[in-house]
Amino acid sequence: MPSIDAAAQTVFADLNQRCADAEFDRDFPENGKFIKRTIKAREYWYYQGYDAATGTKSNRYVGTVADSETTRRVEAHDRQRVDYRTRIDAVRMLRSAGFPTADALTGRVVERLAQAGFFRLRGVLVGTVAFQTYPGLVGERPMRALRTGDIDLAQDYGISVAIGESMPPVHEELQAVDASFRPVPNLSRPDRTSAFANANGFRVEFLVSNRGSDDLTGALIPMPALGGVSAQPLRYLDFLIRDPVRSTLLHAGGISVTVPAPERYAVHKLIVANERTEREKQAKDLTQASFLIAALARNQPVALAASWVEAWSRGPSWRRHLETGVARLDETGRIAITQAVCTHGEMLGYEPTQVGFPASPA
């Protein structure tokens, strides 16, 4: 797979920072102030704003004080605005360098939801659209772009309940992009929806972790922070969206998004590929996993090994899925994950034989 040269990686890193800063500036105008609140022994930033036109005050969730990037932006709130034209030029340069870009509809939908506060409220972009943002994070790009006809978005239920704020109605936000978006009916709960589709079948779906019985899969869960939307509970999603990272979706001047850490995405794909009933989707999962595993094994092997070990430690069913997933990888992927886990066992405090691999790479 093609490596990304140092110049392009620098451009992406700079764009990633600029887009995140620009989103922060947009969400929190300079006429407000930031305060700390302690909730259940954890400190959080909140923004107290004032709308001069209406005379109303607002309190908006910002993030955790422990998040160094959030705290840095709070402390540097009075800096100059980011130059949008510079960001457009950076996106154009990265597209020319072979970075994956979002199609027009995907870009507009993600941008609209970002502006509505989805990522500020700790939502996470998952699925193939998230995968498109990884080359700049892992230092390599896939041989071919993988396209999709849907957008998958996730949020932790506990966060959605505790955050004390909600996006505007999601249906209205989607219709502002394409008026043909309609809720997808749910047979068991007609009064709830977790997905919307437009006239061409393009789908936007909201997901949440299923940490209870498998019987809950399919039973939609109301999400207080998501603008009237419920979410589809899925097994293994809690592993995927834990400790997400910031990346940039290449559309217009770049869209700052929160995505799963690439090492978690790779390991998660090994697991969920085994539950696919459609061969095409299973093949896509394994292709994405193999790409990320090979790139991470070269550039971030400790993170990859640590994610594997964490997943392995979650129990017998996880181990069965991981073993089957590795067996289904292409040879490059199998060798890469084996070498990463076996080589870094001593550093991470385990023997390879304890986590499903031989004592040394084959």
NUKE-654960 format. One record per residue (C-alpha): residue number from 1; residue in three letters; chain; x, y, z. Coordinates in steps of 0.25 Angstrom, whole numbers, plus 2048, in hexadecimal, padded with zeros to 3 digits. Layout:
BEGIN
NUM  Ala  A  X  Y  Z
...
This chain:
BEGIN
1  Met  A  800  800  800
2  Pro  A  805  80E  7FD
3  Ser  A  80C  816  808
4  Ile  A  809  824  80A
5  Asp  A  815  82D  809
6  Ala  A  819  836  814
7  Ala  A  814  843  80E
8  Ala  A  806  83E  80C
9  Gln  A  806  838  81A
10  Thr  A  80A  846  81F
11  Val  A  7FF  84D  817
12  Phe  A  7F4  843  81C
13  Ala  A  7F9  845  82B
14  Asp  A  7F8  854  829
15  Leu  A  7EA  853  822
16  Asn  A  7E5  84A  82D
17  Gln  A  7E9  854  838
18  Arg  A  7E3  860  830
19  Cys  A  7D6  859  82E
20  Ala  A  7D5  855  83D
21  Asp  A  7D8  863  841
22  Ala  A  7CE  869  837
23  Glu  A  7C3  860  83C
24  Phe  A  7C6  865  84A
25  Asp  A  7C6  873  846
26  Arg  A  7B9  872  83F
27  Asp  A  7B2  86A  84B
28  Phe  A  7B7  874  855
29  Pro  A  7B7  883  851
30  Glu  A  7C0  88D  858
31  Asn  A  7B5  894  860
32  Gly  A  7B3  888  869
33  Lys  A  7BB  882  874
34  Phe  A  7BF  874  879
35  Ile  A  7BD  86E  886
36  Lys  A  7C0  861  88D
37  Arg  A  7B6  857  893
38  Thr  A  7B8  84B  89B
39  Ile  A  7AF  83F  899
40  Lys  A  7B1  832  8A0
41  Ala  A  7BF  836  8A3
42  Arg  A  7C3  83A  895
43  Glu  A  7C5  848  890
44  Tyr  A  7BF  84D  883
45  Trp  A  7BF  859  87B
46  Tyr  A  7B2  861  878
47  Tyr  A  7B1  86E  870
48  Gln  A  7A8  879  875
49  Gly  A  7A3  881  869
50  Tyr  A  79B  88D  866
51  Asp  A  792  890  85A
52  Ala  A  791  89F  859
53  Ala  A  786  89E  84E
54  Thr  A  77D  897  857
55  Gly  A  782  89A  865
56  Thr  A  783  88C  869
57  Lys  A  78E  884  870
58  Ser  A  792  876  86D
59  Asn  A  79B  86B  874
60  Arg  A  7A2  861  86A
61  Tyr  A  7AA  855  86D
62  Val  A  7B8  856  868
63  Gly  A  7C0  84A  86D
64  Thr  A  7C8  844  878
65  Val  A  7D3  84C  87F
66  Ala  A  7DC  83F  87E
67  Asp  A  7DC  841  86F
68  Ser  A  7E8  849  86D
69  Glu  A  7E4  84D  85F
70  Thr  A  7D6  853  864
71  Thr  A  7DD  85A  86F
72  Arg  A  7E8  860  866
73  Arg  A  7DD  866  85D
74  Val  A  7D5  86B  869
75  Glu  A  7E2  872  86E
76  Ala  A  7E5  878  860
77  His  A  7D7  87C  85C
78  Asp  A  7DB  88A  858
79  Arg  A  7E4  886  84D
80  Gln  A  7E2  88B  83F
81  Arg  A  7D8  884  836
82  Val  A  7DC  879  82D
83  Asp  A  7DE  87C  81E
84  Tyr  A  7D4  874  816
85  Arg  A  7DB  876  809
86  Thr  A  7E8  870  80F
87  Arg  A  7E0  863  813
88  Ile  A  7D9  862  805
89  Asp  A  7E7  863  7FE
90  Ala  A  7EC  858  808
91  Val  A  7E0  84F  805
92  Arg  A  7E3  851  7F6
93  Met  A  7F2  84D  7F8
94  Leu  A  7EE  840  800
95  Arg  A  7E4  83C  7F5
96  Ser  A  7EF  83D  7EB
97  Ala  A  7F8  835  7F4
98  Gly  A  7EE  82A  7F3
99  Phe  A  7E7  82B  801
100  Pro  A  7D9  826  801
101  Thr  A  7CE  831  800
102  Ala  A  7C0  831  803
103  Asp  A  7B5  831  7F8
104  Ala  A  7AD  83E  7F8
105  Leu  A  7A1  839  800
106  Thr  A  7A9  832  80A
107  Gly  A  7B1  83E  80C
108  Arg  A  7A4  847  80D
109  Val  A  79D  83E  817
110  Val  A  7A9  83D  820
111  Glu  A  7AC  84B  820
112  Arg  A  79E  84F  824
113  Leu  A  79E  845  82F
114  Ala  A  7AB  84B  834
115  Gln  A  7A5  859  834
116  Ala  A  799  854  83B
117  Gly  A  7A2  84F  847
118  Phe  A  7A3  840  845
119  Phe  A  7B2  83F  847
120  Arg  A  7B2  84A  852
121  Leu  A  7A9  841  859
122  Arg  A  7B3  835  858
123  Gly  A  7AD  82E  84C
124  Val  A  7B6  825  844
125  Leu  A  7B6  823  835
126  Val  A  7B8  814  832
127  Gly  A  7B7  80B  826
128  Thr  A  7BD  80D  818
129  Val  A  7BC  81C  819
130  Ala  A  7C5  81C  826
131  Phe  A  7CF  813  81E
132  Gln  A  7D0  81D  813
133  Thr  A  7D7  827  81E
134  Tyr  A  7E2  81D  822
135  Pro  A  7ED  81F  818
136  Gly  A  7F2  82B  81F
137  Leu  A  7F2  825  82C
138  Val  A  7F9  818  828
139  Gly  A  803  81D  81E
140  Glu  A  7FE  815  812
141  Arg  A  7F2  814  809
142  Pro  A  7EB  809  803
143  Met  A  7ED  804  7F4
144  Arg  A  7DE  808  7F1
145  Ala  A  7D4  810  7F7
146  Leu  A  7C8  809  7FE
147  Arg  A  7BB  810  7FB
148  Thr  A  7AE  80E  803
149  Gly  A  79F  812  802
150  Asp  A  79D  815  811
151  Ile  A  7A3  81C  81D
152  Asp  A  7A3  815  82B
153  Leu  A  7A4  81E  837
154  Ala  A  7A5  819  846
155  Gln  A  7A4  81F  854
156  Asp  A  7A6  819  862
157  Tyr  A  798  818  869
158  Gly  A  79E  81C  876
159  Ile  A  7A4  829  86F
160  Ser  A  797  82C  868
161  Val  A  78F  82B  875
162  Ala  A  799  833  87E
163  Ile  A  79D  83E  874
164  Gly  A  791  847  877
165  Glu  A  78F  84C  869
166  Ser  A  78A  848  85C
167  Met  A  78C  84A  84D
168  Pro  A  781  851  845
169  Pro  A  777  847  83F
170  Val  A  780  83E  836
171  His  A  775  83C  82C
172  Glu  A  774  84B  829
173  Glu  A  783  84C  828
174  Leu  A  784  840  81E
175  Gln  A  778  846  816
176  Ala  A  780  854  815
177  Val  A  78A  84C  80D
178  Asp  A  780  843  805
179  Ala  A  771  845  806
180  Ser  A  76F  837  803
181  Phe  A  774  831  810
182  Arg  A  76A  829  817
183  Pro  A  76A  821  824
184  Val  A  76C  812  822
185  Pro  A  760  80B  829
186  Asn  A  763  802  834
187  Leu  A  75A  7F6  835
188  Ser  A  75B  7F4  844
189  Arg  A  75A  802  848
190  Pro  A  753  80B  83D
191  Asp  A  754  817  846
192  Arg  A  763  816  845
193  Thr  A  76E  816  83B
194  Ser  A  77D  815  83A
195  Ala  A  77F  817  82B
196  Phe  A  77B  820  820
197  Ala  A  77C  81E  811
198  Asn  A  77A  827  805
199  Ala  A  773  824  7F8
200  Asn  A  780  81D  7F2
201  Gly  A  781  814  7FE
202  Phe  A  78D  81B  804
203  Arg  A  78C  818  813
204  Val  A  790  81F  820
205  Glu  A  78F  816  82C
206  Phe  A  792  818  83B
207  Leu  A  798  80D  844
208  Val  A  79A  80B  853
209  Ser  A  7A2  800  85A
210  Asn  A  79A  7F4  85F
211  Arg  A  7A0  7EF  86C
212  Gly  A  794  7E7  870
213  Ser  A  78D  7DB  86B
214  Asp  A  78D  7D8  85C
215  Asp  A  77E  7D9  85D
216  Leu  A  780  7E8  85D
217  Thr  A  786  7E8  84F
218  Gly  A  77B  7EE  846
219  Ala  A  774  7F5  852
220  Leu  A  777  804  84F
221  Ile  A  77C  80C  85B
222  Pro  A  778  81B  85C
223  Met  A  784  824  85C
224  Pro  A  781  831  864
225  Ala  A  78D  839  85D
226  Leu  A  78A  835  84F
227  Gly  A  77E  83E  84B
228  Gly  A  772  834  84C
229  Val  A  77A  828  846
230  Ser  A  77B  81A  84C
231  Ala  A  787  811  84A
232  Gln  A  789  803  846
233  Pro  A  790  7FB  850
234  Leu  A  79C  7F3  84B
235  Arg  A  7A5  7E9  852
236  Tyr  A  7B4  7ED  852
237  Leu  A  7B1  7FB  84F
238  Asp  A  7B6  800  85D
239  Phe  A  7C4  7FB  85A
240  Leu  A  7C4  802  84D
241  Ile  A  7C0  810  852
242  Arg  A  7C8  810  85F
243  Asp  A  7D3  81B  85F
244  Pro  A  7D0  820  851
245  Val  A  7D9  82A  849
246  Arg  A  7D8  836  841
247  Ser  A  7D9  835  832
248  Thr  A  7D5  83D  825
249  Leu  A  7CB  839  81B
250  Leu  A  7D0  83F  80D
251  His  A  7C4  847  808
252  Ala  A  7C4  856  805
253  Gly  A  7CE  85D  80F
254  Gly  A  7CE  850  818
255  Ile  A  7C5  84B  822
256  Ser  A  7CA  848  830
257  Val  A  7C4  83B  835
258  Thr  A  7C6  831  840
259  Val  A  7C9  823  83C
260  Pro  A  7CD  816  842
261  Ala  A  7DC  814  845
262  Pro  A  7E1  80D  838
263  Glu  A  7E7  801  840
264  Arg  A  7D9  7FF  847
265  Tyr  A  7D2  800  839
266  Ala  A  7DC  7F6  834
267  Val  A  7DA  7EC  83F
268  His  A  7CB  7EE  83F
269  Lys  A  7CA  7EB  830
270  Leu  A  7D0  7DD  833
271  Ile  A  7C5  7DB  83D
272  Val  A  7B9  7E0  835
273  Ala  A  7BD  7DA  828
274  Asn  A  7B9  7CC  82E
275  Glu  A  7AB  7D1  831
276  Arg  A  7A8  7D5  822
277  Thr  A  79E  7CE  81A
278  Glu  A  7A2  7D5  80D
279  Arg  A  7AF  7D1  807
280  Glu  A  7B1  7DF  801
281  Lys  A  7B0  7E6  80E
282  Gln  A  7B9  7DB  815
283  Ala  A  7C3  7DD  80A
284  Lys  A  7C3  7EC  80C
285  Asp  A  7C5  7EA  81B
286  Leu  A  7D1  7E1  819
287  Thr  A  7D7  7EB  80E
288  Gln  A  7D6  7F6  818
289  Ala  A  7DC  7EE  823
290  Ser  A  7E8  7E9  81B
291  Phe  A  7EB  7F7  816
292  Leu  A  7EB  7FD  824
293  Ile  A  7F2  7F1  82A
294  Ala  A  7FE  7F2  820
295  Ala  A  7FF  801  821
296  Leu  A  7FF  801  831
297  Ala  A  808  7F5  832
298  Arg  A  813  7FE  82A
299  Asn  A  810  80B  831
300  Gln  A  808  809  83E
301  Pro  A  80A  7FA  842
302  Val  A  809  7FC  851
303  Ala  A  7FB  802  850
304  Leu  A  7F7  7F7  847
305  Ala  A  7FC  7EC  850
306  Ala  A  7F6  7F3  85C
307  Ser  A  7E8  7F3  855
308  Trp  A  7E9  7E5  852
309  Val  A  7EC  7E1  860
310  Glu  A  7E1  7E9  866
311  Ala  A  7D7  7E3  85C
312  Trp  A  7DD  7D5  85F
313  Ser  A  7DB  7D7  86E
314  Arg  A  7CC  7D9  86D
315  Gly  A  7C8  7CB  86D
316  Pro  A  7C7  7BE  865
317  Ser  A  7BD  7C3  85A
318  Trp  A  7C6  7CF  857
319  Arg  A  7D2  7C5  856
320  Arg  A  7CA  7BC  84C
321  His  A  7C7  7C8  843
322  Leu  A  7D5  7CD  844
323  Glu  A  7DB  7C0  840
324  Thr  A  7D1  7BE  834
325  Gly  A  7D3  7CC  830
326  Val  A  7E3  7CA  82F
327  Ala  A  7E1  7BD  827
328  Arg  A  7D9  7C5  81D
329  Leu  A  7E3  7D0  81B
330  Asp  A  7EC  7D0  80F
331  Glu  A  7FA  7CB  811
332  Thr  A  7FF  7DA  813
333  Gly  A  7F5  7DC  81E
334  Arg  A  7F8  7CF  825
335  Ile  A  807  7D1  825
336  Ala  A  806  7E0  82A
337  Ile  A  7FC  7DD  836
338  Thr  A  805  7D1  83A
339  Gln  A  812  7D9  83A
340  Ala  A  80C  7E5  841
341  Val  A  806  7DD  84C
342  Cys  A  812  7D3  84E
343  Thr  A  81C  7DE  84D
344  His  A  816  7E7  858
345  Gly  A  812  7DD  862
346  Glu  A  81D  7E0  86C
347  Met  A  81A  7EF  86B
348  Leu  A  80C  7ED  86E
349  Gly  A  80D  7E3  878
350  Tyr  A  808  7D6  872
351  Glu  A  80D  7C9  86B
352  Pro  A  808  7C8  85C
353  Thr  A  803  7BA  860
354  Gln  A  7FA  7C0  86A
355  Val  A  7F3  7C8  85F
356  Gly  A  7F1  7BF  854
357  Phe  A  7FF  7BF  84D
358  Pro  A  80B  7B6  84C
359  Ala  A  817  7BA  855
360  Ser  A  81E  7C0  849
361  Pro  A  819  7C5  83B
362  Ala  A  819  7BA  831
